[in-house]
Amino acid sequence: MKSNTHSIAGKRGESVRSDCYVEIQLKNTGGIELSVKSKVQVMYGNSIKNHVLLMSDFFGIKNASILIEDSGALLPTLSARYELAVKRLFPEMEKEFLPEIGKSKKQKTAKERLRRSRLYLPGNEPKFFPNAGLHKPDAVILDLEDSVAPTEKDAAQLLVRNTLRATDFYGCEIMVRINQLPQGLADLKYVIPHGVHVVLIPKCEGAEQIKLIENEVNRLKAEHNIKEEVFFMPIIESAKGVLNSFEIATASNNNCSLAIGLEDYTADIGTQRTNEGTESFFARSMVVNAAKAAGIQAIDTVFSDVADMEALRDSVTQAKNLGFEGKGCIHPRQIQVIHDAFAPTKNEIEKAQKIVLAFEEAQSKGLGVVSLGSKMIDAPVVKRAQNVIKLALLTNLITTSWRDELNK
């Protein structure tokens, strides 16, 4: 049963781009009265009208005055905004108007792939979605949590769902940060069936939160016959979370990384965040050690000053020295700085090359012990050297023929 006869969704105004405004006024008779005002009226006006009429028929809207003010919205955005307006009229409506899954959505991910940079995109700002992958972060994060106002949570769910299905992120890993539990459980039905790779779990304080997420993810995967793995990235953001970080890191085999969020953490312990990071040294060290002990990646917090590139570089270097393997970013200009700062140095590469060559030589001779000069090399050191080589290759610091080049 409808709760009212009038609803709105979306954004309007001269400053709005790649978005739209939808207004629906239900009537008793008269059919559909549709008004479309679009910045691309000449080229796409008729297509927009036909799409709105199609959605109206899908949702059973027979008699209504509908206003669409379009500021260059793509169809997945228009669809999400219109569906939201309908569902604000009919809160019990369960039908979903889903975009077709694009060919790019066939991309898969892996538990140990590079996650040096992950770019946060507010879930209710579709203007940021289409070009995000062009900046080449390792991952994009469609955010349903802190960047979305409480009154727009329902809008973000539909926009993120449609974006997961339809937007090409050009090879980036696709992440979604859900809301803090228990609200975040309701977010999963908009995420899991639609091609997400990693679910970010905010404000984690114990293993039971991970178990709740895992159970719901498994239920949704079974319901929708999803075979692809969905990984988890718990975010530690409180003193309690820091002390329970190993318990959290080992709570699920689907955990691929353990991240820290310092804005909430410093507020929780009653201090201010600084660039030097002395106030968070203990917390960051705990998270790194918990992640490494659990065999997963450690991911550092965001750096909030988007104008200070030197301070960002220093922050990444500090994070790398602590053992972190990635960092969050809130602006595309931070991506390259993060990648450069996480890249292995010349000395690191040369040392790694010697270790890998010694390991390969020992293998070829059937030796169970690897040595470099008079020093024995154990398996973790070899693995780290291999990771350095892998990162150097990915960042074009060496070529695939580096062995031959060393032997010249």
C-alpha angles and dihedrals in degrees: 000000000000117000095204142356101236132058141160135200136178135023135297136187142083094284094055118103135177089010140084145211122234126193123181125188112184118220134190095232143359103077123242118340105191128189120183124188112181138170085221095042096137095053103031109014094106092045091053091049092049091048093050091049089050091052091045090055091046092054094040096247102157105158119033147117106238126191122192120187106185125197097182098297118172116234095258088057094046089049093051094047093048093046090051092052089052094048092049085059094044108029092180093055109124101177115112126207099212126191115229113267109256123234090249089064090076087080115118132200138212135225094240102039122130115283101172093135133022118183118214116222119186107242093225096052108080091173088079098050108074098055101033094098092052089071088063103229113167088241141007121217119211100204124215095166133059099001092057122077115235091246091056101047091104091051093050092052092058095040092050092046092053092043092053089055102041114023123093110220092183099241099320118139108253118228134176125201107211125201124274113281136300090026091048092066089067090053093062096075088061092050116032100059094048110063108279117158103193132021115209111214111203129211095010115185104163147013092255090071091056090048091053090052093045093051093050093045091051090049092051093045090053092046093051097034093241114171100176118099119252114204130206132225110191114202118216110213108154142053090253091051091052092053091048095042097116091048088052094045092054097040095099139018085224092068107110099170143008116220135190128218112201102185092069094034095056090046089051094054092042102248141106126258115243134187090241090060098209090137091058101036093104094047095047092047091050092051093048092049093045091050095047092046088052092047096243136112125278114222124194128222127264123275107230103200102084093182099056107077095167092054089047091052090050090049092052092047090051090048091049091050090052091053103261117145101196146016137211121244133197099194132043092234089068094060101079093044090053092048093048094048093048091048114108117258123241091258092049091051094048092049091047092050092054092049094048092048091050090049093049091048091051090050092050089054093046092244119156093204125066120206135178110199105313094337125096116224120213128206098263091054091051091048092051091049090051089051091051090052091047091051092046090053093048091050093045094242089129134014130236088257093061092123092059091045091054092051095053 
